[in-house]
Amino acid sequence: MDYTKYIESNSDIMLGKPVVKGTRITVGLILQRLSEGATIQDLITAYPNLTETSINAALAYASDVISNETIIAVA
């Protein structure tokens, strides 16, 4: 999925945290709510600006960030 159509990071919005475009809903909030047991439909009901596609884009973004994370081992 090309999440760049749905996720943006702008220093003027939420201090540059990644958000769903056109909203102040952060990827972190979406991940937190899902980890607490919310369903995609729960999120759409609570945040009508979200769509199933934008939620999946947030998940794809988070997956990409974690997959490309560099771990520095300190001995």
N, CA, C and O atoms as CSV, one atom per row, in Angstrom:
chain,resi,resn,atom,element,x,y,z
A,1,MET,N,N,0.849,-1.188,0.000
A,1,MET,CA,C,0.000,0.000,0.000
A,1,MET,C,C,0.887,1.241,0.000
A,1,MET,O,O,1.890,1.300,0.711
A,2,ASP,N,N,0.508,2.225,-0.800
A,2,ASP,CA,C,1.225,3.494,-0.831
A,2,ASP,C,C,0.615,4.408,0.228
A,2,ASP,O,O,-0.305,5.174,-0.055
A,3,TYR,N,N,1.135,4.318,1.442
A,3,TYR,CA,C,0.568,5.078,2.551
A,3,TYR,C,C,0.823,6.578,2.422
A,3,TYR,O,O,0.190,7.362,3.129
A,4,THR,N,N,1.728,7.000,1.544
A,4,THR,CA,C,2.030,8.426,1.408
A,4,THR,C,C,0.830,9.224,0.901
A,4,THR,O,O,0.804,10.447,1.039
A,5,LYS,N,N,-0.153,8.557,0.321
A,5,LYS,CA,C,-1.376,9.237,-0.104
A,5,LYS,C,C,-2.263,9.598,1.094
A,5,LYS,O,O,-3.146,10.449,0.985
A,6,TYR,N,N,-2.021,8.945,2.235
A,6,TYR,CA,C,-2.901,9.080,3.387
A,6,TYR,C,C,-2.214,9.604,4.646
A,6,TYR,O,O,-2.875,10.144,5.533
A,7,ILE,N,N,-0.894,9.448,4.731
A,7,ILE,CA,C,-0.161,9.824,5.941
A,7,ILE,C,C,0.807,10.945,5.612
A,7,ILE,O,O,1.503,10.901,4.597
A,8,GLU,N,N,0.846,11.960,6.487
A,8,GLU,CA,C,1.795,13.052,6.283
A,8,GLU,C,C,2.434,13.439,7.609
A,8,GLU,O,O,1.900,13.175,8.687
A,9,SER,N,N,3.577,14.065,7.492
A,9,SER,CA,C,4.270,14.597,8.656
A,9,SER,C,C,4.638,16.035,8.332
A,9,SER,O,O,5.401,16.298,7.402
A,10,ASN,N,N,4.089,16.960,9.106
A,10,ASN,CA,C,4.283,18.382,8.872
A,10,ASN,C,C,4.582,19.028,10.220
A,10,ASN,O,O,3.813,18.871,11.168
A,11,SER,N,N,5.687,19.747,10.310
A,11,SER,CA,C,6.088,20.329,11.590
A,11,SER,C,C,5.041,21.298,12.155
A,11,SER,O,O,5.061,21.594,13.350
A,12,ASP,N,N,4.145,21.785,11.324
A,12,ASP,CA,C,3.094,22.686,11.792
A,12,ASP,C,C,1.856,21.955,12.319
A,12,ASP,O,O,0.951,22.582,12.868
A,13,ILE,N,N,1.819,20.644,12.155
A,13,ILE,CA,C,0.670,19.848,12.603
A,13,ILE,C,C,1.159,18.808,13.600
A,13,ILE,O,O,1.987,17.961,13.263
A,14,MET,N,N,0.654,18.867,14.816
A,14,MET,CA,C,0.972,17.890,15.869
A,14,MET,C,C,2.487,17.717,16.043
A,14,MET,O,O,2.978,16.609,16.257
A,15,LEU,N,N,3.212,18.833,15.946
A,15,LEU,CA,C,4.675,18.846,16.142
A,15,LEU,C,C,5.407,17.909,15.200
A,15,LEU,O,O,6.489,17.421,15.528
A,16,GLY,N,N,4.835,17.652,14.038
A,16,GLY,CA,C,5.499,16.815,13.042
A,16,GLY,C,C,5.246,15.331,13.173
A,16,GLY,O,O,5.791,14.539,12.405
A,17,LYS,N,N,4.421,14.940,14.140
A,17,LYS,CA,C,4.087,13.519,14.253
A,17,LYS,C,C,3.301,13.107,13.003
A,17,LYS,O,O,2.551,13.914,12.453
A,18,PRO,N,N,3.463,11.872,12.555
A,18,PRO,CA,C,2.704,11.430,11.386
A,18,PRO,C,C,1.205,11.378,11.695
A,18,PRO,O,O,0.780,10.822,12.708
A,19,VAL,N,N,0.422,11.971,10.797
A,19,VAL,CA,C,-1.035,12.031,10.960
A,19,VAL,C,C,-1.706,11.602,9.666
A,19,VAL,O,O,-1.083,11.568,8.605
A,20,VAL,N,N,-2.989,11.275,9.774
A,20,VAL,CA,C,-3.806,11.040,8.591
A,20,VAL,C,C,-4.004,12.400,7.933
A,20,VAL,O,O,-4.414,13.357,8.589
A,21,LYS,N,N,-3.716,12.486,6.645
A,21,LYS,CA,C,-3.799,13.757,5.922
A,21,LYS,C,C,-5.155,14.423,6.138
A,21,LYS,O,O,-6.202,13.776,6.108
A,22,GLY,N,N,-5.103,15.726,6.354
A,22,GLY,CA,C,-6.328,16.505,6.527
A,22,GLY,C,C,-6.927,16.416,7.917
A,22,GLY,O,O,-8.007,16.952,8.165
A,23,THR,N,N,-6.220,15.730,8.843
A,23,THR,CA,C,-6.716,15.588,10.210
A,23,THR,C,C,-5.585,15.857,11.191
A,23,THR,O,O,-4.447,16.105,10.793
A,24,ARG,N,N,-5.907,15.804,12.452
A,24,ARG,CA,C,-4.901,15.855,13.509
A,24,ARG,C,C,-4.871,14.505,14.240
A,24,ARG,O,O,-4.459,14.420,15.397
A,25,ILE,N,N,-5.309,13.472,13.549
A,25,ILE,CA,C,-5.343,12.119,14.105
A,25,ILE,C,C,-4.002,11.460,13.805
A,25,ILE,O,O,-3.659,11.218,12.648
A,26,THR,N,N,-3.250,11.174,14.867
A,26,THR,CA,C,-1.904,10.636,14.680
A,26,THR,C,C,-1.918,9.122,14.455
A,26,THR,O,O,-2.831,8.410,14.872
A,27,VAL,N,N,-0.881,8.675,13.787
A,27,VAL,CA,C,-0.689,7.235,13.609
A,27,VAL,C,C,-0.579,6.578,14.991
A,27,VAL,O,O,-1.109,5.489,15.211
A,28,GLY,N,N,0.105,7.243,15.906
A,28,GLY,CA,C,0.241,6.712,17.265
A,28,GLY,C,C,-1.089,6.490,17.950
A,28,GLY,O,O,-1.272,5.485,18.638
A,29,LEU,N,N,-2.033,7.426,17.769
A,29,LEU,CA,C,-3.362,7.274,18.367
A,29,LEU,C,C,-4.077,6.064,17.785
A,29,LEU,O,O,-4.696,5.288,18.512
A,30,ILE,N,N,-3.987,5.909,16.473
A,30,ILE,CA,C,-4.630,4.762,15.820
A,30,ILE,C,C,-4.049,3.458,16.360
A,30,ILE,O,O,-4.791,2.535,16.697
A,31,LEU,N,N,-2.722,3.383,16.441
A,31,LEU,CA,C,-2.082,2.172,16.962
A,31,LEU,C,C,-2.478,1.909,18.416
A,31,LEU,O,O,-2.751,0.772,18.800
A,32,GLN,N,N,-2.503,2.966,19.210
A,32,GLN,CA,C,-2.871,2.813,20.617
A,32,GLN,C,C,-4.284,2.270,20.765
A,32,GLN,O,O,-4.520,1.321,21.512
A,33,ARG,N,N,-5.218,2.881,20.049
A,33,ARG,CA,C,-6.612,2.446,20.157
A,33,ARG,C,C,-6.784,1.003,19.695
A,33,ARG,O,O,-7.512,0.236,20.324
A,34,LEU,N,N,-6.118,0.625,18.597
A,34,LEU,CA,C,-6.204,-0.761,18.121
A,34,LEU,C,C,-5.594,-1.718,19.139
A,34,LEU,O,O,-6.122,-2.808,19.359
A,35,SER,N,N,-4.487,-1.319,19.763
A,35,SER,CA,C,-3.839,-2.188,20.755
A,35,SER,C,C,-4.700,-2.354,22.003
A,35,SER,O,O,-4.561,-3.332,22.737
A,36,GLU,N,N,-5.585,-1.399,22.238
A,36,GLU,CA,C,-6.501,-1.479,23.379
A,36,GLU,C,C,-7.754,-2.296,23.067
A,36,GLU,O,O,-8.622,-2.474,23.921
A,37,GLY,N,N,-7.834,-2.789,21.833
A,37,GLY,CA,C,-8.949,-3.657,21.470
A,37,GLY,C,C,-10.012,-3.021,20.590
A,37,GLY,O,O,-10.998,-3.671,20.241
A,38,ALA,N,N,-9.824,-1.749,20.224
A,38,ALA,CA,C,-10.796,-1.111,19.342
A,38,ALA,C,C,-10.744,-1.774,17.969
A,38,ALA,O,O,-9.691,-2.232,17.525
A,39,THR,N,N,-11.877,-1.817,17.318
A,39,THR,CA,C,-11.940,-2.333,15.949
A,39,THR,C,C,-11.815,-1.163,14.981
A,39,THR,O,O,-11.904,0.000,15.372
A,40,ILE,N,N,-11.609,-1.494,13.719
A,40,ILE,CA,C,-11.574,-0.449,12.703
A,40,ILE,C,C,-12.889,0.317,12.704
A,40,ILE,O,O,-12.892,1.542,12.585
A,41,GLN,N,N,-14.000,-0.389,12.837
A,41,GLN,CA,C,-15.305,0.285,12.860
A,41,GLN,C,C,-15.433,1.186,14.091
A,41,GLN,O,O,-16.019,2.265,14.004
A,42,ASP,N,N,-14.894,0.757,15.232
A,42,ASP,CA,C,-14.907,1.616,16.428
A,42,ASP,C,C,-14.186,2.937,16.148
A,42,ASP,O,O,-14.660,4.009,16.523
A,43,LEU,N,N,-13.033,2.839,15.481
A,43,LEU,CA,C,-12.264,4.053,15.173
A,43,LEU,C,C,-13.023,4.965,14.213
A,43,LEU,O,O,-13.049,6.182,14.391
A,44,ILE,N,N,-13.632,4.374,13.206
A,44,ILE,CA,C,-14.392,5.169,12.234
A,44,ILE,C,C,-15.580,5.850,12.916
A,44,ILE,O,O,-15.918,6.988,12.589
A,45,THR,N,N,-16.202,5.164,13.849
A,45,THR,CA,C,-17.320,5.752,14.586
A,45,THR,C,C,-16.837,6.899,15.477
A,45,THR,O,O,-17.481,7.946,15.550
A,46,ALA,N,N,-15.710,6.699,16.147
A,46,ALA,CA,C,-15.183,7.720,17.046
A,46,ALA,C,C,-14.562,8.896,16.293
A,46,ALA,O,O,-14.604,10.032,16.765
A,47,TYR,N,N,-13.993,8.621,15.136
A,47,TYR,CA,C,-13.304,9.642,14.342
A,47,TYR,C,C,-13.828,9.562,12.906
A,47,TYR,O,O,-13.222,8.894,12.068
A,48,PRO,N,N,-14.930,10.225,12.615
A,48,PRO,CA,C,-15.586,10.100,11.303
A,48,PRO,C,C,-14.705,10.481,10.104
A,48,PRO,O,O,-15.011,10.102,8.974
A,49,ASN,N,N,-13.623,11.221,10.336
A,49,ASN,CA,C,-12.723,11.571,9.241
A,49,ASN,C,C,-11.863,10.398,8.797
A,49,ASN,O,O,-11.248,10.450,7.732
A,50,LEU,N,N,-11.813,9.339,9.603
A,50,LEU,CA,C,-11.024,8.159,9.241
A,50,LEU,C,C,-11.831,7.258,8.308
A,50,LEU,O,O,-13.062,7.233,8.342
A,51,THR,N,N,-11.105,6.528,7.483
A,51,THR,CA,C,-11.694,5.487,6.642
A,51,THR,C,C,-10.916,4.208,6.896
A,51,THR,O,O,-9.837,4.235,7.487
A,52,GLU,N,N,-11.458,3.106,6.455
A,52,GLU,CA,C,-10.737,1.845,6.585
A,52,GLU,C,C,-9.390,1.936,5.860
A,52,GLU,O,O,-8.385,1.413,6.340
A,53,THR,N,N,-9.379,2.593,4.719
A,53,THR,CA,C,-8.148,2.738,3.950
A,53,THR,C,C,-7.123,3.577,4.703
A,53,THR,O,O,-5.941,3.232,4.717
A,54,SER,N,N,-7.552,4.668,5.327
A,54,SER,CA,C,-6.595,5.508,6.054
A,54,SER,C,C,-6.055,4.793,7.290
A,54,SER,O,O,-4.898,4.991,7.661
A,55,ILE,N,N,-6.868,3.977,7.921
A,55,ILE,CA,C,-6.402,3.197,9.075
A,55,ILE,C,C,-5.388,2.154,8.609
A,55,ILE,O,O,-4.352,1.964,9.247
A,56,ASN,N,N,-5.683,1.484,7.504
A,56,ASN,CA,C,-4.724,0.514,6.967
A,56,ASN,C,C,-3.436,1.197,6.523
A,56,ASN,O,O,-2.359,0.611,6.629
A,57,ALA,N,N,-3.534,2.430,6.027
A,57,ALA,CA,C,-2.344,3.188,5.654
A,57,ALA,C,C,-1.500,3.495,6.893
A,57,ALA,O,O,-0.272,3.437,6.839
A,58,ALA,N,N,-2.153,3.818,7.997
A,58,ALA,CA,C,-1.431,4.068,9.247
A,58,ALA,C,C,-0.695,2.805,9.702
A,58,ALA,O,O,0.440,2.881,10.173
A,59,LEU,N,N,-1.335,1.657,9.560
A,59,LEU,CA,C,-0.685,0.388,9.910
A,59,LEU,C,C,0.490,0.102,8.986
A,59,LEU,O,O,1.538,-0.358,9.438
A,60,ALA,N,N,0.323,0.369,7.695
A,60,ALA,CA,C,1.410,0.156,6.734
A,60,ALA,C,C,2.576,1.084,7.037
A,60,ALA,O,O,3.735,0.676,6.958
A,61,TYR,N,N,2.275,2.335,7.384
A,61,TYR,CA,C,3.321,3.293,7.746
A,61,TYR,C,C,4.097,2.790,8.964
A,61,TYR,O,O,5.328,2.767,8.955
A,62,ALA,N,N,3.379,2.392,9.999
A,62,ALA,CA,C,4.028,1.911,11.222
A,62,ALA,C,C,4.879,0.681,10.938
A,62,ALA,O,O,5.992,0.569,11.451
A,63,SER,N,N,4.379,-0.230,10.138
A,63,SER,CA,C,5.132,-1.428,9.769
A,63,SER,C,C,6.412,-1.063,9.036
A,63,SER,O,O,7.470,-1.636,9.298
A,64,ASP,N,N,6.316,-0.109,8.116
A,64,ASP,CA,C,7.482,0.318,7.357
A,64,ASP,C,C,8.526,0.962,8.261
A,64,ASP,O,O,9.719,0.693,8.119
A,65,VAL,N,N,8.091,1.803,9.179
A,65,VAL,CA,C,9.016,2.466,10.095
A,65,VAL,C,C,9.736,1.436,10.958
A,65,VAL,O,O,10.953,1.508,11.128
A,66,ILE,N,N,8.993,0.485,11.499
A,66,ILE,CA,C,9.595,-0.540,12.361
A,66,ILE,C,C,10.518,-1.453,11.562
A,66,ILE,O,O,11.581,-1.837,12.049
A,67,SER,N,N,10.128,-1.796,10.359
A,67,SER,CA,C,10.943,-2.685,9.525
A,67,SER,C,C,12.272,-2.059,9.145
A,67,SER,O,O,13.251,-2.771,8.922
A,68,ASN,N,N,12.320,-0.738,9.068
A,68,ASN,CA,C,13.536,-0.049,8.657
A,68,ASN,C,C,14.286,0.570,9.826
A,68,ASN,O,O,15.183,1.390,9.636
A,69,GLU,N,N,13.916,0.175,11.026
A,69,GLU,CA,C,14.542,0.705,12.235
A,69,GLU,C,C,15.967,0.163,12.367
A,69,GLU,O,O,16.220,-1.015,12.112
A,70,THR,N,N,16.875,1.022,12.760
A,70,THR,CA,C,18.240,0.612,12.997
A,70,THR,C,C,18.442,0.460,14.501
A,70,THR,O,O,18.145,1.367,15.279
A,71,ILE,N,N,18.949,-0.694,14.890
A,71,ILE,CA,C,19.201,-0.954,16.301
A,71,ILE,C,C,20.689,-0.813,16.567
A,71,ILE,O,O,21.511,-1.422,15.883
A,72,ILE,N,N,21.027,-0.021,17.547
A,72,ILE,CA,C,22.419,0.189,17.909
A,72,ILE,C,C,22.658,-0.538,19.227
A,72,ILE,O,O,22.074,-0.198,20.256
A,73,ALA,N,N,23.525,-1.543,19.177
A,73,ALA,CA,C,23.828,-2.306,20.387
A,73,ALA,C,C,24.961,-1.634,21.141
A,73,ALA,O,O,26.001,-1.315,20.565
A,74,VAL,N,N,24.753,-1.424,22.424
A,74,VAL,CA,C,25.769,-0.818,23.275
A,74,VAL,C,C,26.239,-1.883,24.242
A,74,VAL,O,O,25.444,-2.481,24.967
A,75,ALA,N,N,27.536,-2.112,24.242
A,75,ALA,CA,C,28.093,-3.151,25.123
A,75,ALA,C,C,28.500,-2.598,26.446
A,75,ALA,O,O,28.986,-3.339,27.302
